[in-house]
Amino acid sequence: MFIQQFRYSTDNLGYLVYSTSEGIAIDAGGVEAIVAFAEKNNIHIKHVTNTHSHYDHTSGNEDLLKKTTAQFIDCRQIKSDQTIYLDHEILEVFHTPGHTEDSVTFRADDFLVTGDTLFNGTIGNCFSGDLNAFFQSLKRLISLPKDTKVYGGHDYVIESMKMAKIIEKENPHIEGYIKKYNPGLIVTTLDDELRANPYVRFNAQSMIHNLQKRKMLTNTEFARFKSIMEIY
């Protein structure tokens, strides 16, 4: 399975995930570029879909559906694990609520398309209001193999690493994360995220120490925090 990234608007990232001859457009805001890439590489766009229903991710749907024979998959209808076939290869889709109630993640053998659930360097806002669901979604993602590549919904890398330095200024991995940044292709691995992204570093002793030091948790809250933050 292959993936091509398309930047559109200011910092949005859309994707074409494809196999030998069939593909699925995900958050396809850059319609002209996606269609041109598909035509050049003889890829039939079989489906159009989204990681969630915010307009900056769905804005290209109508135009792309008009320009192709693709079938639309409504992410709002995905509430349990699904399978999409491209040629004879499998793309998994699973519900990862938190940023929005309808957020989903797409998984191939070695990469994820995470939308605004997990960015490269940070996570999305919890617009759903369900922090526990968001936590469970992130737990599922970071439990996957650490060499899994992460393709997020926006390029927020530089801003995110500035915040990471504020949150965890002693983290030695942040500078290395920044050095890997390539605005032409926004991708990291789960291992990169677990080293530098403070919002998924649930078990890092430095993060736990920071919380204690800032007195953000009472003793009872801290005990509960430790009990639920299992090692992945």
N, C-alpha and C positions, 0 to 999 in steps of 0.2 A: 504494500500500500504506500502511496506517495502523497505528498501535500505541497501545495503552492500557496504562499501567503501574498495577500494583496492589501496594500495600505490605501485607505481612502479617508475623506474628510480631513480632520486635523491629525487624529491619532488612532482612528479605528483600524482594526485589522480583520479582514475577511479571508476566507479560505476556499480552495478547491481541493478536496480529498479525492484521489482517484486510483484506479487500478489499471489494468491493461488498456481498457477501452471505455470504461464507465466511471463517472464521477458524481460527487455530491457537492453542491455549493452551499457553504455555511456562512451566514452573516455576510452575504454577497453584495456589499455596498458598491464595490468597484466593478459594476456590471460590464462595461466595455472591455476592461482588461481581462476579466474572467472569460468572457466569450471569445476574445481573441486568442487567449492561451489555449482554451479547449479546442478551437478550430485548428490551430497550428499543430497541436499534438494529437489530433484525431480522437478526442475524448468526447463521448456522448454524455452530456449533463443529464443524469437520470433523475436526480432529486434536487430540490431547493429547500433549505430549512434554516433554522436559527438556533443559537444557544439559549436565547430567551427573547421575550417579545418587546423589549424596548425599541423605540423607533429608529435609533441610530444603528441598530443591528438588522432591522427588517426593511429598511428604506429601499433596498434594491430588489426586493422580492417580486413585485409586480412587473417591473421592467424585464427582469431576467426570465420570468415565466412566459412573457410575451415573445421573447427572442429565442426561446428553446421549446422543446417538447417535454420538459421536465415536469415531474409530479411534485406537488407541494406536500411536505411533511410538517404538520403544525406542532411545534414544540410544546404547546399548551396541553396537548393530548397525551404527552408521554409522562406517565406516572410510575412506570416500572421499567426494568431492563428490556431493551429492544435490540434487535439485530437487523442491520441493513447489509444487503449483499451488493457488492460491486464486482462484476464478473463472478469469479468464484471465491473472492476474498470477503472477509467479514469485518464490518465496522460496528462496534458496540455503541449503544446509546444508553446512558443511565441518568436518572433524575437526581439532580444535585441542587435542591432548593436552598435558599438563603439570601442571595443577592435579590432574586425574585422567587416567587413560589413556583414559576414554570421553568427555572433554569435547568439546563441539561448539559452533560459533557459527552463528547464523542471520543472513543478510544479505538485506536488501531494497535498493531503489535507493539510499536515502540514510540507512540506519541499520543498526546491528548489535545483536543481542542476544548478549552475550558471557558471561553466567553468571559464574563465578568465575575465568575466564581473565584478563580485563581488567576491573578495576573502574574507577569514576570516581575517579581519584587514586592508584590503586595497582594491584597485581596479586594473584592468589591465591597461597596457599602451594603449593609443589610437592610435593603428596602422592604423586604418581606416582614421584618420585625421579629422573625423567628430565629433567634440566635442559636438555639440548640440544634435546629435543622441545619443551619449554616455550619456549625461545628462538626456535625456528623458528616456532612458533605465533604468538608476539608479533610476529615479523618480518612474517608474512603480514598480520596485522591492521593494523599501522601503515603498511604499504605502500599501503593503500587511500586513496582521495581524502580529503584532510584535512578536508573539510567533512562527512564521514560522522559521524552521531550515534552515540554509544555509550550503550547501555542495559545496565548491569551487573546482577549478581545480588544485591548488597547495597548499602545506603547506609553507606559507610565514609568519606565525603568529609572531614568535619572531622578525624577521627583521622588520616586519610591525609595531609592537608595539614600537620598538626602534625609528622608524621614527615618530610615533604618539606622543611620548614624546617630540621630538624636535619641532614638529608643535604646539602642545597644551600641554605644560609641566604642566599646572595647572589642567589638567583633572583628577579628582579623580577616574574615572572608569577604567583607563588603567591598574592599578595594579591588579584589580579584574579580568579583562579580561585575563591577563597573568596567573593568578593563576588557571584559568579554563582550560588552555591549556593542552591537552593530545595528545602526538604525535601518539598514537595508534588509535585515532579517531578525525579527524579534523572537528568539527562542532560547530557552534554558532547559535544564534537566531538573527533575525533582530533587536530586542531590544538591544542585545549586540553590534551590529554594530552601531546602532544609538547613543550609549553611548560612544563608544571608537574609532571607525573608522573615522578619520578626513575627509575622502573623501566623506562621505555621511552625514556629520553633517552640511548640508546647512543652517539650521535655528538656530544653537547653537549660543547664544550671545557671548560666548567666542571666537568662530571662527571668527565671524564678527568683534569683537573687535581686534583680532590679525591682521586681514587684514587691518583694519584702522590704527592700531598702526605701522605696517610695511610700511604704505603708499604705499601698493600695488595697491590701487584703488584711482582714482581721485574722487571728489565729485559726478560728473556725473555718473561715472562707479559704484560707491557705491549705488547711488539711483536706478540704473537699476538692480544691483545685488539684492537689497532688494525686488524690485518689482517682480522678477521672482522666487525667492526662497519662494514658498508658503508653508504654514504649512501643513504637511501631517497628 
